Amino acid sequence: MNKPNFFIVGEPKSGTTALHDFLDQHPQITMSTVKEPYHFCTDLHQESDQFHKKRLYFKYRDQDKYLSLFKQDKLYDAVGESSTFYIWSKDAAKNIHSFNPDAKIIIFLRNPIDFIYSLHSHWVVETYENITSFEEALRAETERKINWQRIPSRAYFPSMLYYTSMANYASKVSRFYKYFDRDQVKVFVFEDFKKNNANIFQNILKFLEVDQTFEPQYKKVNASKKPRCPALNYVAQNVYFIEGLKKIMPMRVHRMIKHAGQKMLWKETAREKMPEDIRYELTRKFFREVKSISDVLQRDMVRYWNFKI
């Protein structure tokens, strides 16, 4: 039986969707038929259920249902999935280790300021975030942490909107080092991947011990987008509407309709430049975290991400 033996655990908006697609083209690799099944982040399941007062999200909690996402047409050398909430979860590393102690872990990190700016834009398009101003969303964070005030009803779980809390890269990576040997965990930098897809992809193939000469069809994935009509986009992103479609049509057909729908609903657009005063404020705020992840990675990310203050 093909059971997952490697996991892309995050961060979101850091190249993981592209990597998932590139790896799935490799003849020795199969990826889960659903990206981001979120099976192992049990603490986030609980947070979501508590916030919504019911099971609204995370439908692959049952292990048999989760394992059904992996092809069984032949034996593959590498069987993987990518769930970017795993890196935020305090349970995921331990749960993955219990499931497969020999698993390999892939982590992508991005300049934390660019990361949360991109993430906020993405959450707005996906209708998980209802504060369209990035600056205002940052200001709302303290209030949101108090009794989950101002959390929109479509958020998977409240802490997905705690943007400045997401810069704690060192503690996130260290959770995986706690349960897995260092040679089982590979951390890559999004900016390196963006500069040279092929070089990083080859390193990942080497890590997964599959043919490194394979070249996927590289394509741009998850470019910055805005809804053409916010009201129509809000209706189309309704979780009940989406799940209803999935029940009445095969997954392949649903994917085709989803892709076509996104083309109609969204338009690619250059993201507005972050105001310099906000960037400077976040640079000061995140400096210690960037210094900490530099120590963990043994690489000067302060210099690489230009965090000198």
Number of C-alpha atoms within 10 A of each C-alpha: 11 19 20 22 19 22 21 24 26 25 26 22 24 26 23 24 20 17 20 19 17 17 22 19 15 18 13 18 18 24 24 21 15 15 16 19 20 23 22 24 25 18 14 24 21 15 15 21 17 13 18 17 10 10 13 15 17 18 13 18 16 10 10 9 12 18 17 14 19 20 17 13 8 10 14 17 15 22 23 24 24 27 22 25 21 25 25 25 19 17 16 23 26 19 16 25 16 12 14 14 15 14 18 24 26 20 24 23 22 22 19 22 23 15 19 23 19 18 21 25 20 20 17 20 22 19 22 22 22 18 19 14 12 19 13 10 19 19 11 18 20 12 12 19 15 9 10 15 13 17 23 17 14 18 20 20 22 24 19 19 25 16 20 15 14 19 24 17 21 17 17 20 22 14 18 23 17 11 16 20 12 13 10 18 19 17 14 19 16 22 17 12 17 13 10 11 18 14 11 18 19 17 14 18 18 13 17 21 12 17 14 15 9 15 14 14 8 12 10 9 12 14 13 16 18 19 20 15 12 15 9 11 20 16 12 18 15 14 13 11 11 14 10 11 16 15 10 9 11 10 14 11 12 16 14 11 13 15 12 11 13 16 13 13 19 17 15 13 11 10 13 6 8 13 9 9 9 13 15 14 10 16 20 12 14 20 16 15 17 24 17 19 23 18 13 15 14 9 12 15 18 20 12 12 16 12 19 10 8
